[in-house]
Structures are given as structure tokens and as C-alpha cells.
Amino acid sequence: MLRRTVAASVIGTIAEYYDFFIYGTASALVFNEVFFPQVHPLVGTLAAFSTYAVGFFARPLGGIFWGWFGDRAGRKRTLVLTLLLTGIGTFAVGLMPTYDEIGIWAAVVLVFVRLLQGFGVGGEQGGAVLLTAEASPPEHRGFVTSFVQLGSPAAYLIPTALFAVLEAQLTEEQFLSWGWRAPFLLSAVVVAIGLYIRLRVPESAAFRAVKERRPPKSPLATLVNENRAEVVGGTLAKFVEAAVFPFYTIFLVTYAASQGVRSGIVLDAVIIAIVAELILIPVIGRLTDRVGRRPVLLGAAALNLVLVVPAFLAVRTGDVVLITLLLIAGLALGHGGTYAPQASYFPELFPSSARYSGVSIVWQFGAMIAGGPFTVVATALLVAGHGAFVWPAVYVAALVLVSIVALLRMPETAPGRLGGREYADWTADRTNVRYLHKERA
């Protein structure tokens, strides 16, 4: 049953984030020409990234709604609905008319679809990780839940690889007229597989126990009254991961193009680096069970800080080997080291009766603030600096530093580092909700 739950969470997350990340890749490669052809290429890319960012701003609203729904109606039902919602939006992009066909309305429809996607994704990752976390043995929770985190890099890898193949096999005219639509239309297959597996997974035992004990009517009230520090600290701790992923996988592609470096070089390096990350994520998850969640998060955040300037310098050289090695360090170790621990760390911060809401709010508000406007702000800083990377580098470094400061003030939650106990209530028994927090005080 645990294996089935993990498989459902991984496949469902791949389907959900395939739908979300495919948009980011298309924004960097083609949307500036298909939907914003009347402006300078770099400005067109900025406009495309703006529509990409819209999805992030819808995610917190989705996180609040689906978090409440998941705490009241169940994890499984919520995850099925969010998968359907996001999948429909992605398929619709593949059928959309372009600027040449309907003018500015193409961009309007694009923004609406992006809002739909963001609202759906807002309830996805929080639900997927806590469904697995609640089914995992406490002593192996970091390792087991880390498999859910394979979904996001895999979901980025698939459309990136598809776009790389299409660009290589099609002429520019073919790619711009119909080739870019294929990955969006293929999302129907990915979503169908995800739905089939998710519908076969049982509801969380922790949620069933909460329902039997009649939890508080408002999970949000529980968070405000009892877990404000965890909500704020978790949101800020999310910044580093939310910022560095679009930095390595999307923005550096744009920076390469602005420097006259073929974007395919960076895309190929990204694919190799994400494969390495897929291998390392479970290793990092197991490490968090042994040494704790916080030390791993802090170490990876520090590595990302160190790599910011070298990343720009490597791309400027155009050297395939150097760029690949840098991205392996940044994605497999830097991003993987901040991403893998989140699947156990964030659920462990919150009590069962408000866990879906707590994880979703932390995840989505952190992603909105740090990841949502990232490509827009970084590209605008690049334009303002006439192609110089200084201010984009400062921007990335500032977001990473915020997370480092927040993590230094956050608690450790791994049961293996707390004598087998939980930081927050893991059952439906409300009498122990802040037990370790109170004991520490």
C-alpha cells in the first residue's frame, strides 16, 4: 500500500508539473514569436515570462482553497480534482490560435489558461507530499517522501527533451507553425495515466482519524493561532528552491541567447543535470533521516549562493562541458538539496487537522513570491543592465540569503533527531499539537 501511495504521488506530480513546466520552456523558446511577434525579441520574451508568472500568482489562492478542501474533504479527492483542472488548461494551450490569427486576444486567453493552471497546481504538491508522508514510517519519512519530489524535475525533463527533439528535427517554420503544440497536446496522455493511478489509492489514515474526531472547522484558524512561526518561516525557507530552479532551467537559457550562445547548449546541459538530480534526490532524502532536515537544507542553500556568479560566467563561455558541470552542481546538489527535504520537513511542521492547508500555504506563497516573478524581474534587470548579469545575480543571491536566515531560526523536525518524537501532532489527538515546541520553550 505504501508503494502504491508513493507511485500515485510521483506519477500524479509528474502529470501536474508537466502541465505547469511545459509553459515555462515554451515561454523561453517560442511564445515571444507566436504570441508577441510585434516587439523586440528580448522584450517579447519578457512578455511571455509575464504570462508564465501569472500562474504563480494564482497558486496561493489555489493553495488556500485546496488546502481547506483537502483538510475537510480528503487528500485523495482533492488531488484528483487538481490534476483534472491543470490538465484541461494545458491541453487548451495546444489548441490556441496565435497572434496572427486573433491578435491581442491570443495573449488574453493565454493569461486565463495560465490562471487556471496555477489555481490547480496550488493544491497539488502539498497534497501529494503529505499523502505520502502520512503513510510513511517516521524513521524513513525523509527517504520515502523524497520520491514524490522526483515528479517535478521529471516533469520538467519530459517537455524539455520534447522541445529539444522538435527543434532538432523540424525546420524553424514547422516548429513555429505546429511543432510547439505537440508537447501541450500530449499532456492528455500524461494526465490520463496520473488519474488512473490516483483513483486506486486509499485515503490517508491520518485524515480518516481527524474526521472521526471532528477537527476544528477552520484549518486556517489553527495555523493563525498555533503555527504562525512555522508558516512564516516555512514560506521564507521555500525562497531558495523556488528561485534557483527557474534560474538554472529557464533564465539561463534566455541569458545564453542574449549573449549569442546557442540556447540548445544550455537546454542539453539542463537535461543532463536533471537526470543527475533524479538520481540524487532519494539519496538526499535518506540523508535527512540521518542528519536532519535543517542541516541539509542549509548546506544546499549555501551551495546555491556560491554558484550564482559562476553560473553566468560558465554560460558566457559557451563551453558545453563547463556549463554541464555547473548545472549538475546547481541542479543535482543545489536544487536537489533544497527540494528533497521539503517533502518531509513541511508536513512535519503542522498538525494533522491543518496539515494540507499549512503545507499548501507555505509551498505556494513561497513559490509565488520567489519563483513567480523571478523570470520577469531577472529578465527586466538584464534588459536594464544592457545584458550585464550583475543585477540578476544580486537578485538571486538576495532570495537565497532570505532562506538561509529563515532556516537558521527554524526548528529541526526529523523524528530520528528528536528521539523518535514528532515536532507537531501527527495523529488526531489535539492535546499534543505543539508538544515539542512547548517542551523546548
SULLINHU-V925285 format. One record per run of one state. SS is the DSSP state (A for helix, B for strand, O for the rest). FROM is the first residue (numbers start at 0). TO is the last residue. If there is no record, write none. Layout:
# SULLINHU-V925285
SS FROM TO
SS FROM TO
This chain:
# SULLINHU-V925285
O 0 0
A 1 28
O 29 29
A 30 33
O 34 39
A 40 72
O 73 73
A 74 93
O 94 97
A 98 101
O 102 103
A 104 120
O 121 122
A 123 132
O 133 136
A 137 145
O 146 148
A 149 168
O 169 170
A 171 176
O 177 177
A 178 184
O 185 185
A 186 197
O 198 203
A 204 211
O 212 217
A 218 225
O 226 226
A 227 257
O 258 261
A 262 290
O 291 291
A 292 316
O 317 318
A 319 338
O 339 340
A 341 347
O 348 350
A 351 371
O 372 372
A 373 383
O 384 388
A 389 408
O 409 413
A 414 416
O 417 428
A 429 431
O 432 433
A 434 439
O 440 440
